[in-house]
Amino acid sequence: PWTAITGISPLVIEEVNYRGSDEEYIVLQNRSSEALDLTGWLVGDAEQIGDSEGLYRLPAGQLLAAGDLFVLARNGAAFRQQWGEAADGETDNEDDLAPTLEKAKEYAHGSLSLSDSGDEVVLVNPQGLLADALAFNNGEYVLLGLSGSIQTANELSLQRVPGAEFPAVPDVRHRFMIAPLDPFAVRSL
């Protein structure tokens, strides 16, 4: 399994929409007070090293300004059609407005596909440590050091609760809330 960071990560999972294949997206946020270089950061659904799920490299050399979001769509064209603007990256469909992220095949050899019945989203820092994680429905909570159980209905996503940091707060019910889909906004309580 992944080894979790000690302390608080500057980059976190802000929102996850796992309902529907083409509608899936993951939103990351730079929570630090400075621009963050995305080189070496990985995101995907591989709950352990070497499994058959997907893990992708964020764009090398891209700076994410303090407080800004990075939106990763599974299908860039479907995301743009639904939301009216391009995602910052995609994993599947070739959309000329959203760069396709490179697979990190040395860590996982599958593709990112979030199962509605249960899955995980992991964020790995450049040192190879688990910076943030989310499991939902029948996902692998224990393997990622998580607890609780959370799920959404259609047209709702899982969105970060401010102040509940990984790994200090392992219960996903305290770290994420269920709210209407909104990949371009940060929720507050």
C-alpha positions as CSV (number, residue, x, y, z in Angstrom):
1,P,0.0,0.0,0.0
2,W,0.9,3.7,-0.3
3,T,2.6,5.4,2.6
4,A,0.7,8.5,3.8
5,I,2.4,11.8,4.2
6,T,3.0,13.4,7.6
7,G,1.6,16.9,7.8
8,I,-0.7,18.7,5.4
9,S,-0.4,18.5,1.6
10,P,-0.5,21.7,-0.4
11,L,-2.4,19.9,-3.2
12,V,-5.7,18.2,-2.2
13,I,-8.7,16.4,-3.7
14,E,-11.4,19.1,-3.8
15,E,-14.2,17.4,-5.6
16,V,-15.0,14.0,-7.2
17,N,-17.9,13.2,-9.6
18,Y,-17.9,9.4,-10.1
19,R,-21.4,9.0,-11.5
20,G,-21.5,8.0,-15.2
21,S,-18.5,7.2,-17.4
22,D,-18.1,10.2,-19.6
23,E,-19.2,12.6,-16.8
24,E,-16.5,11.6,-14.3
25,Y,-14.1,14.3,-13.1
26,I,-11.7,15.0,-10.3
27,V,-10.9,18.5,-9.1
28,L,-7.6,19.2,-7.3
29,Q,-6.9,22.5,-5.4
30,N,-3.6,24.2,-4.5
31,R,-4.3,25.0,-0.8
32,S,-0.9,26.7,-0.3
33,S,-0.2,30.4,-0.4
34,E,2.3,30.0,-3.3
35,A,2.2,28.7,-6.8
36,L,2.8,24.9,-6.9
37,D,4.7,23.1,-9.6
38,L,2.7,20.0,-10.7
39,T,5.8,18.1,-11.8
40,G,5.9,14.7,-10.2
41,W,2.3,14.7,-8.8
42,L,0.1,11.7,-9.7
43,V,-3.6,11.2,-9.5
44,G,-5.8,8.2,-10.2
45,D,-7.8,5.3,-8.7
46,A,-4.9,2.9,-8.0
47,E,-5.3,2.2,-4.3
48,Q,-2.0,0.3,-4.2
49,I,1.2,0.2,-6.2
50,G,1.2,-2.2,-9.1
51,D,-2.6,-2.8,-9.4
52,S,-4.7,-2.8,-12.6
53,E,-6.2,0.6,-12.1
54,G,-5.0,4.0,-13.4
55,L,-2.5,6.6,-12.2
56,Y,-1.6,9.6,-14.2
57,R,1.1,12.3,-14.1
58,L,0.0,15.9,-13.8
59,P,1.6,18.2,-16.4
60,A,5.3,18.7,-15.8
61,G,6.3,22.3,-15.4
62,Q,2.8,23.6,-15.0
63,L,2.3,26.0,-12.2
64,L,-1.0,26.0,-10.3
65,A,-1.5,29.4,-8.6
66,A,-2.4,29.6,-4.9
67,G,-6.0,28.6,-4.4
68,D,-6.5,27.6,-8.0
69,L,-8.2,24.4,-9.2
70,F,-6.9,21.7,-11.6
71,V,-9.9,19.9,-13.3
72,L,-9.2,16.4,-14.6
73,A,-12.0,14.9,-16.8
74,R,-12.2,11.3,-17.9
75,N,-13.6,12.4,-21.2
76,G,-12.5,15.9,-22.1
77,A,-15.0,16.4,-25.0
78,A,-18.0,15.3,-22.9
79,F,-16.8,17.5,-20.0
80,R,-16.5,20.6,-22.3
81,Q,-20.0,19.9,-23.8
82,Q,-21.6,19.6,-20.3
83,W,-19.7,22.5,-18.6
84,G,-19.0,24.9,-21.5
85,E,-15.3,25.1,-20.9
86,A,-12.4,22.7,-21.2
87,A,-10.9,20.7,-18.4
88,D,-7.2,21.2,-17.5
89,G,-6.5,17.6,-18.4
90,E,-8.2,14.4,-19.5
91,T,-7.5,10.7,-19.3
92,D,-9.5,9.2,-22.1
93,N,-11.0,11.0,-25.0
94,E,-8.8,13.1,-27.2
95,D,-10.1,16.6,-26.8
96,D,-7.8,19.1,-28.5
97,L,-8.5,21.7,-25.8
98,A,-7.6,19.4,-22.8
99,P,-4.2,17.7,-22.8
100,T,-4.3,14.0,-22.2
101,L,-2.3,13.1,-19.2
102,E,0.5,10.5,-19.3
103,K,0.0,7.2,-17.5
104,A,2.4,6.4,-14.7
105,K,2.9,2.8,-15.8
106,E,5.6,2.1,-13.2
107,Y,2.9,2.5,-10.4
108,A,-0.2,1.1,-12.1
109,H,-1.0,-0.4,-15.5
110,G,-4.7,0.3,-16.0
111,S,-6.9,3.2,-16.8
112,L,-8.8,5.6,-14.6
113,S,-12.4,4.5,-14.4
114,L,-14.4,5.3,-11.3
115,S,-16.9,2.5,-10.5
116,D,-20.2,3.8,-9.2
117,S,-20.4,0.7,-6.9
118,G,-17.2,1.7,-5.1
119,D,-13.7,3.0,-5.9
120,E,-10.9,5.3,-4.7
121,V,-9.2,8.5,-5.7
122,V,-5.6,8.9,-4.7
123,L,-3.2,11.9,-5.0
124,V,0.5,11.0,-4.7
125,N,3.1,13.7,-4.2
126,P,6.5,13.9,-6.0
127,Q,8.2,11.9,-3.2
128,G,5.8,9.0,-3.9
129,L,3.8,9.5,-0.7
130,L,0.0,9.4,-0.5
131,A,-0.9,13.1,-0.1
132,D,-4.7,12.7,-0.2
133,A,-7.2,9.9,-0.6
134,L,-10.9,9.3,-0.9
135,A,-12.9,6.1,-1.0
136,F,-16.6,5.8,-1.7
137,N,-19.4,3.2,-1.7
138,N,-17.6,-0.2,-1.5
139,G,-14.1,1.2,-2.0
140,E,-10.9,0.1,-0.2
141,Y,-11.1,2.4,2.9
142,V,-8.9,0.4,5.2
143,L,-6.1,-0.1,2.6
144,L,-5.8,3.7,2.3
145,G,-6.1,4.4,6.1
146,L,-9.6,5.7,5.7
147,S,-12.8,4.9,7.6
148,G,-16.5,5.7,7.2
149,S,-18.6,5.1,4.2
150,I,-19.9,7.8,1.8
151,Q,-21.9,7.7,-1.5
152,T,-23.8,10.2,-3.7
153,A,-26.9,10.1,-5.9
154,N,-27.0,11.3,-9.5
155,E,-26.3,15.0,-10.0
156,L,-24.3,15.2,-6.8
157,S,-20.6,14.9,-6.1
158,L,-18.2,14.5,-3.2
159,Q,-16.7,17.9,-2.2
160,R,-14.0,18.6,0.4
161,V,-15.0,19.9,3.9
162,P,-12.7,22.8,4.8
163,G,-10.3,22.1,7.7
164,A,-10.7,18.3,7.7
165,E,-7.2,17.2,6.5
166,F,-5.8,13.9,5.4
167,P,-4.4,11.8,7.1
168,A,-5.3,13.4,10.4
169,V,-9.0,13.0,9.7
170,P,-9.4,9.5,8.3
171,D,-13.3,9.4,8.3
172,V,-14.4,10.3,4.8
173,R,-17.8,11.4,6.2
174,H,-16.0,14.2,8.0
175,R,-13.7,15.1,5.1
176,F,-16.2,15.2,2.2
177,M,-19.8,16.5,1.9
178,I,-22.4,15.6,-0.8
179,A,-23.3,18.7,-2.8
180,P,-24.4,19.7,-6.4
181,L,-21.9,19.2,-9.1
182,D,-19.6,22.3,-9.6
183,P,-16.1,21.6,-10.9
184,F,-15.1,25.3,-11.0
185,A,-16.0,26.3,-7.5
186,V,-14.7,25.7,-4.0
187,R,-17.5,24.9,-1.4
188,S,-17.6,26.3,2.0
189,L,-19.8,25.3,4.9
